[in-house]
Amino acid sequence: KIFNNQLKIITPSNWSKEGFTKFGFRDDQVFVIPNGVDKKNFYFIEEHKKNQIKKKFGIKTEDSVISNIGAMSENKGIDYLLVAYFVLKEKYKNIKLLLKDQSNLYQINASQYINKMKNSKYSHLINENSLKDIIFISENLSFSNINELYNISDCYVSPYRAEGFNMTPLEAAACGTPIIVTKGGSTDDYFNSCLGLQIESELVQNKEKTMLKPNLESLIACITDVHQKKDIFNNEKSIQYVNNNYNWKI
């Protein structure tokens, strides 16, 4: 029971609002105000400049880059992303995976997930070639650095289990990068088909928490579609959609 009936809560998504109402707050106590993207920080970079940035990371122009720079906590679904990458790497040799290793902040890094995979049914997919094409970035990044990473990505992938809002895919979309996000969660509030694709999922609930379970086959299919059909994603429409509906001023 919530004793303070005058309390007002502002939260960035309907997924998050549902958490508050399930906890006991009244619907009229909880207000949804989405986060916004500052287009001064996140914007499209011209192709020749992208190629210069790629060279810094040893990425060739013909390489296809999948990225995720969110924290590596369990809810982010990095384990799903790694499995999808290793599966696809068997077929597409020019795919690279770019991850922000945030061990300095969260004491979690991708190697922990990879070590778990080595003891799973996916262990046979892990080899020297697939491992060498995972790009780890450990240092702290400025807005300018992050904008560069979004721009050199062919798709930004977030197979999350639960998010309060999930800001990074929206920032990536503001740069014109196709996004792939879990369907059924907080990103449903801002997702539009011009931004990319959604991963099918199922809702998993217990007494303590509600989370999503992304479908691995759907995730792999989404990344494959972006890899094979890059031309169907219009970065101008994506940028315009974010700037018109989720800009910082709004």
N, C-alpha and C positions, 0 to 999 in steps of 0.2 A: 504494500500500500504506500502511495506517495502522499506524505502529509502536507507538503508545501504546494497548495493548489495554485498559487500565484506564479510559480516557477515557469519560465519560458525557455525552451531549448531550441537552438539553431543548429542544424546539422546539414551536411552537403548532399545527401541522397535519400531516396525513398527506402532503399535497403536499410540504411542506418536508422531512419525514422521508425521503421517497423521494429527494430531492435528495442528502441525506447518505449514504444507502445506495448510491446510484449512484456517489458519489464514492469509496466504499470502506469506509465504516464498517459494522460488523456491525449486523444488525437489533436485537440485544439491547443495543446501546450507545446507541440513540436512543429517547428517551421523548417521547411527545406529551402535552403539557398545554395545553389551549386557553386563550386569553385570556378574560377575563370583563368584564362591564359593571357598573359601580357605579351602582346605581339611584338613589343620592343625586344623581348628576350628570345622568343621562339618564332622563327620565320624561315621561309624557303631560301636555300643557298643555291646559286647557279652551279650548273654541272661541272664546269672547269675547276671551280673552287672545291667542289666535293671530291674530285679526283686528286687534288693536292692533299686534302685531309686524309683520304684513303691511303695515300703513300706513306704517311706517318705511321700507320698501323700495319703496313705490309699487305694491304688489301689491293688486289688488282681490279681494274675497271670491269672485268667480266665476272668477278666474284659476286655472289648474292649473300647479303648480310642480314641475318636474323638478330634482333637485339632485344635486351631487357635490362634496364638499369635500376629496377626497383630493389628494395631490400630483399634479402634471401630468406626471410622468415617463411614458415610452413604455408601460411595462407597465400603466398605469392605464386605457388605452383611451379617453382623452378624445376622440381623433379620431373614434372610432366614435360616441360620445355626441353630438358636435357635428353629424355628418352626420344622425343620427337626428332630432335636434331640428329641423334645417333642413328635412328632409323633412316632418315632422309639422306644422311651422309653416305650411306651405302649405295644410293642411287644417283645422287647429284654431288659430284666431287668438288664443285666450285662453291658449295655452301659453307659459310663461316658463321659462327655464333659469337656475338659480342655481349659480354656480361659485365656489370659493375660489381666487383667483389668488395662488399662492404664489411669486411672483417674488422676494420678499425673502429666501426661503430656498433655493429651487432654481434661480433664474434662468430659470424656465420659466413662460410664461403662455399663456392661451388665444388671444391675438392671434397667436401664432406658428403655432398649429394652423389658425386661420382664414385666415391668409395662405397657408398651404400649400393649403387648400381652394380658394382663389381661382385656383389654377393646376391644378385637378383637374376631373374630369367633373361635380363637384357645384357648380361655381362659379355656375351659373345660379340656385341656390337662395338665394344670399346677397344680401340686399337690406337697405335701411334699416329696414324694419319688423321683420325677423327679428333684426337686430343689436341694435336698441334694447330688445328684450325678453330679452336676456342680462344677468343681474345679476352683476357681478363684485364680490367682496369681497376686498380686499387686506390689510386690517389683521389683526394677530394677534387671535385669539379666545380668550375664556375658555370654560370648560365651560358656563357659563350661556348664552353667545352661541351655542355650537354646538348646545346643546339646543334653543334657539329655532329655529335653521335646520332641524334635523330635523323639528320639529313643524309648521312652516309648509309643509313639502314634501308634495306629494301622492304622490310616490314618490321613493325614493333609488335612483339607477341607477349601477351599477358594472360596465361591460363590460370587465373587466380581462383582460389577457393572462397575467399571472402575479402571484401574491401569496403572501407567507409565511403570512398569516392573513386579512387584510382586515377590519379592525376597524370601520370606519365604517358599513358596512351593518348590522352587528349592533347598534351603538349606535342607529342610526335605527329598527331594529325594536323596540328596547326602549322607544321613544317611541310605538310604534303606527303608524309610517309603513311602508307597503308597500315592499319592496325588490325590485330587479331585479338579479340577479348572473349572471355567467358560469357555465355548468354545466361540470363536469369539473375544477375547480380546488380551492383550499383551502376555499372557502365550502361545498363539498359536506359538509364535516364538521359544520357547524352548520345548514345550510339545512333548513327544513321548509316544507311547502306553505302553512302558515298565515302564513308571513312574506311571501310574494309569489310571484314567478315567476323562472324560470331561462332564460337565453339559451343557445340551442344553440351548440355550438362544435366545432371539430376540433383535435386535438393536432398541433402542428408541432414537429419535432425536428431538430436538427443536432448536430454534434460539440460545440459550445460550450454550447447551452442548449435547454431544453424550454419551450415556451410554448403558449398556447391562441390560437386564432383565432376570436373571436366571430362569429357569423353576423349580419350587419347586418339582414336581413329578419326574423329571429327577435327581435332587439332592438327593432325598430320595432313588431312585433306585440305584444310584451310591454308596451311603453309605451302603446300604443293600448288594450290590454285594461284596464290600470289606469285610464286616462283615461276610458274609456267605462263601466266597471263598478266604480266605487269601492266600491259597497255590498257587493261579494262579499268584500272584505277586512275581517276583523274585528280591529280594533286591540286589543281585550281579549285575544283568544287569542294574538296576537303578543307582547304585553307579558308575559303569563303564561308563555309558552314560554321567552322569554329569561330572565326572572327565576328560573324553576325550574331551568333547565339551564345557564345561562352567567352566573350572578351572580358578583360579585367574591369572595364568601365561598367558593364552591365552587372 
